[in-house]
Amino acid sequence: MNLLVTGAAGFIGSRYVRALLASDTPAAPHITVLDKLTYAGTLDNLELGHPRLEFVQGDIRDAELVDKLMAGADQVVHFAAESHVDRSIHTASDFVLTNVVGTQTLLDAALRYRVEPFVHVSTDEVYGSVDTGSAAEDHPLRPSSPYSASKASADLLALAYHRTHGLDVRVTRCSNNYGPHQFPEKLVPLFVTHLLDGRKVPLYGDGRNVRDWLHVDDHCHGVDLVRTRGRAGEVYNIGGGTELSNRELTGLLLDACGAGWDRVAHVEDRKGHDLRYSVDWSKARDELGYRPRHDFTAGLAGTVAWYRDNRAWWEPLKRRVGDAPG
């Protein structure tokens, strides 16, 4: 079986590919990775010498290339996206072109060759701020940033291909990921690497914003359950079950790095900053048997240790992005 995985030189996609390559069962797929290698992608994330892995550098908006790759694929898992909220606030066009037009290009090719299932990986940010309770899959979409608006648009477009054409499309919406190989512009790796370098960390506003934290390997497990057991035309939330305010998370990271609150710089809050994200992932639990398998305390400690031990991986990447808040 040939599996096309987009965006797999990045954080989550590369962890997903690593997990599949670690399996030696008869059903283990041959994987073709399509990645543009933007600033957030690196070949260091991939096991390029693996016999079941082929890497192709290219843009998901390149219809000719996508057509060629889709012709040889049996299934698709689509991770490729521009994903940094701050960047979307300053320059939205890249997010619309990649996340919406790129997804449409992939869907058109998948439809031509009837490549299914087509698993579209999205985010809990499409629901917007959730004041109380948790957002189930039928919760209204109320994106607040150009990033989340572009992902919501892609979600709806993907689901429309199922309703209009009968294409087996499945959508996942995850909570905030953390873990090894995360690009150091996002909160956890940005704070950890700053603290390891003896620098201050930028905390938005009063730090009351709440996120549900999900280990990247649990997310990848959930995505593969959707690929192998999910239903056509359905959306599945994938959550971690650990809600923390940014201030609480900052305290844990300070402790893990042996630093105090004097290393925190409060910065102006992000425009349109949602107060709280929380997803109800009972559908994935009940239908697919999904449950987070990583204890958050142990997972965070392991993540901090990974960045402490892998400076050669993250130091060159940090020089690409400077000091923007995560």
C-alpha positions in Angstrom: 0.0 0.0 0.0 1.3 3.4 -1.0 0.6 6.3 1.4 1.1 9.9 0.4 1.9 12.1 3.4 2.1 15.9 2.9 4.1 18.2 5.1 6.0 15.4 6.8 9.3 17.2 7.1 7.6 19.3 9.8 6.9 18.5 13.4 3.7 16.4 13.5 4.0 14.9 10.0 7.5 13.6 10.6 6.6 12.0 13.9 3.7 10.3 12.1 6.0 9.0 9.4 8.5 7.8 12.0 5.8 5.8 13.8 4.6 4.1 10.6 8.2 3.3 9.5 8.8 1.7 12.9 6.2 -0.9 12.1 7.3 -4.0 10.3 3.9 -5.6 9.9 2.7 -6.9 6.5 0.3 -3.9 6.3 3.1 -1.3 6.9 2.8 1.1 4.0 5.4 2.5 1.6 5.4 6.3 2.3 5.9 9.1 -0.1 6.5 12.4 1.6 5.7 15.6 -0.2 7.1 18.7 1.5 8.0 22.2 0.3 10.8 22.5 2.9 9.7 26.0 4.1 11.5 27.5 7.1 9.6 25.1 9.4 10.6 21.9 7.6 13.9 20.1 7.8 15.2 16.9 6.3 16.8 16.1 9.6 13.3 15.1 10.8 13.1 12.2 8.3 14.8 8.8 8.1 15.8 9.3 4.5 17.6 6.0 4.1 14.6 3.9 5.1 13.6 1.5 2.3 9.9 2.3 2.6 10.4 6.1 2.4 10.5 8.3 -0.6 10.9 12.1 -0.3 9.7 14.6 -2.9 10.4 18.3 -2.5 7.5 20.3 -3.8 4.5 22.5 -3.2 1.0 21.1 -2.7 -0.2 23.9 -5.0 1.8 22.4 -7.9 -1.0 20.7 -9.7 1.2 18.8 -12.1 3.4 17.4 -9.4 0.5 16.5 -7.1 -1.2 14.8 -10.0 1.8 12.6 -10.6 2.2 11.6 -7.0 -1.5 11.0 -6.5 -1.6 8.7 -9.5 0.7 6.3 -7.6 -1.0 6.7 -4.1 -3.6 4.5 -2.4 -4.3 6.8 0.5 -3.5 10.4 1.7 -2.7 11.9 5.0 -2.6 15.7 4.6 -0.5 17.6 7.3 1.0 20.3 5.1 0.0 23.8 6.4 1.2 27.2 7.3 0.4 27.0 11.1 1.9 29.9 13.0 -0.8 32.2 14.3 1.4 35.3 14.7 2.7 35.0 11.1 -0.9 34.8 9.8 -1.8 38.0 11.6 1.0 39.9 9.8 0.8 38.1 6.4 -2.4 36.1 5.7 -1.9 35.4 2.0 0.5 32.5 2.5 -2.0 30.8 4.8 -4.9 31.2 2.3 -2.8 29.9 -0.6 -1.2 26.9 1.2 -4.0 25.9 3.5 -7.0 26.5 1.2 -5.7 26.4 -2.4 -3.2 23.7 -1.6 -5.8 21.5 0.0 -8.1 22.0 -3.0 -5.3 21.0 -5.4 -4.8 17.8 -3.4 -8.5 17.1 -3.3 -8.9 17.5 -7.0 -6.1 15.0 -7.7 -7.4 12.6 -5.1 -10.8 12.7 -6.7 -9.4 12.1 -10.2 -7.6 8.9 -9.1 -10.1 8.0 -6.3 -7.4 8.0 -3.7 -9.1 7.4 -0.4 -9.4 7.8 2.5 -8.1 11.3 2.4 -7.3 12.3 6.0 -7.3 16.1 6.4 -5.4 17.1 9.6 -6.9 20.3 11.2 -6.9 22.1 14.5 -9.2 22.9 17.5 -8.6 26.6 16.7 -11.4 26.4 14.1 -13.9 26.3 17.0 -12.7 29.6 18.4 -12.7 30.3 22.1 -14.8 27.9 24.2 -16.0 29.6 27.3 -17.4 26.5 29.1 -17.4 22.8 28.4 -15.7 21.3 25.4 -16.4 21.6 21.7 -17.8 18.5 20.0 -17.4 18.0 16.3 -20.7 19.7 15.5 -19.7 22.9 17.5 -20.0 26.0 15.3 -16.8 27.1 13.6 -15.8 30.5 14.8 -12.1 31.1 13.9 -10.4 34.2 15.2 -7.1 34.4 13.3 -6.3 34.2 9.6 -4.6 30.9 10.3 -7.6 29.3 11.9 -9.9 30.8 9.3 -7.8 29.2 6.6 -8.0 25.9 8.3 -11.7 26.1 8.8 -12.1 26.9 5.1 -10.0 23.9 4.2 -12.1 21.7 6.5 -15.3 22.7 4.9 -13.8 22.3 1.4 -12.6 18.8 2.2 -16.0 17.8 3.7 -17.7 19.3 0.6 -15.8 16.9 -1.6 -17.3 14.0 0.4 -20.8 15.4 0.1 -20.6 16.4 -3.5 -18.4 13.7 -5.0 -18.6 10.9 -2.4 -14.8 11.0 -1.8 -13.9 9.3 1.5 -12.6 12.4 3.4 -12.0 12.2 7.1 -11.1 15.3 9.2 -9.2 15.4 12.4 -9.0 18.4 14.8 -6.4 18.3 17.5 -5.5 20.3 20.5 -2.1 21.9 21.2 0.7 19.6 20.4 4.0 19.3 22.3 7.0 17.0 22.0 10.4 16.4 20.3 11.1 18.0 16.9 8.7 20.9 17.3 9.9 24.0 15.5 11.2 26.5 18.1 8.7 29.3 17.2 5.9 27.5 19.2 5.4 28.1 22.9 6.9 25.0 24.5 10.1 24.8 22.4 10.5 28.6 22.3 10.4 28.8 26.0 12.5 25.8 26.7 15.3 26.8 24.2 15.3 30.4 25.5 15.6 29.2 29.1 18.4 26.8 28.2 20.2 29.7 26.7 19.7 31.8 29.8 17.3 34.2 28.1 13.9 35.6 29.1 10.7 34.1 27.7 7.8 36.2 26.3 4.5 35.5 27.9 1.5 37.1 26.2 -0.7 39.4 28.3 -1.6 38.0 31.8 -1.1 34.4 30.8 -4.7 33.4 31.5 -5.2 31.8 28.1 -6.0 28.1 28.5 -5.0 25.3 26.1 -5.4 21.5 26.2 -2.0 19.8 25.7 -1.5 16.7 23.6 1.7 14.8 23.1 2.6 14.6 19.5 2.8 10.8 19.5 -0.7 10.6 20.9 -1.9 12.9 18.1 -0.2 10.7 15.5 -1.8 7.6 17.0 -5.2 9.3 16.8 -4.6 10.3 13.2 -3.8 6.8 12.2 -6.8 5.4 14.0 -8.9 7.8 11.9 -7.1 6.6 8.7 -7.6 2.9 9.5 -10.9 2.8 11.4 -12.7 6.1 10.8 -15.8 6.8 8.7 -16.1 8.7 5.5 -17.3 12.3 5.9 -16.7 12.4 9.6 -14.8 14.8 11.8 -12.9 13.5 14.8 -11.5 15.6 17.7 -8.2 14.4 19.1 -7.5 15.8 22.6 -4.9 15.4 25.3 -7.0 15.9 28.5 -4.6 18.3 30.2 -5.9 21.9 30.3 -3.4 24.5 31.6 -3.3 28.3 31.4 -0.2 29.7 29.7 0.9 31.0 33.0 0.6 27.5 34.6 2.6 26.0 31.7 5.2 28.7 32.0 5.7 27.8 35.7 6.2 24.2 34.8 8.7 25.0 32.2 10.6 27.4 34.5 10.8 24.6 37.1 12.0 22.0 34.5 14.8 24.4 33.4 15.8 25.5 36.9 14.7 29.1 36.3 12.6 31.6 38.2 9.9 34.1 37.3 12.5 36.8 36.8 13.1 35.1 33.4 9.6 36.0 32.2 8.9 39.1 30.1 5.3 40.0 29.8 4.5 41.2 26.3 1.5 42.8 24.6 -1.2 40.2 24.0 -1.8 38.8 20.6 -4.6 40.3 18.5 -7.7 38.2 18.6 -6.2 35.8 21.2 -8.7 33.1 22.1 -9.1 32.7 25.8 -9.7 28.9 25.9 -9.6 25.9 23.7 -11.1 22.6 24.7 -12.3 19.7 22.6 -14.6 16.8 23.4 -12.8 13.7 22.0 -15.4 11.1 23.2 -16.3 10.3 19.6 -12.8 9.2 18.8 -12.7 7.3 22.1 -16.0 5.5 21.6 -15.7 4.8 17.8 -12.0 4.3 17.4 -10.6 3.3 20.8 -8.5 6.5 21.0 -7.0 7.5 24.4 -4.0 9.7 25.2 -1.2 7.3 26.3 1.3 9.9 27.5 1.2 11.2 31.0 1.6 15.0 30.7 4.2 15.4 33.5 6.4 12.7 32.1 5.8 13.8 28.5 6.8 17.4 29.3 9.9 16.3 31.2 10.9 14.1 28.2 10.4 17.0 25.9 12.6 19.3 27.9 15.2 16.6 28.1 15.1 16.2 24.3 15.7 19.8 23.6 18.5 19.9 26.2 20.2 17.0 24.5 19.6 18.1 20.9 21.1 21.6 20.5 22.5 20.7 17.2 19.0 20.2 15.9 17.3 23.4 17.2 20.1 26.0 17.3 20.2 26.4 13.4 16.4 26.6 13.3 16.2 29.3 15.9 18.5 31.5 13.8 15.8 31.3 11.0 13.0 32.9 13.1 14.6 35.3 15.5 12.8 36.1 18.7 9.1 36.2 17.8 6.8 35.0 20.7 5.4 31.5 20.3 
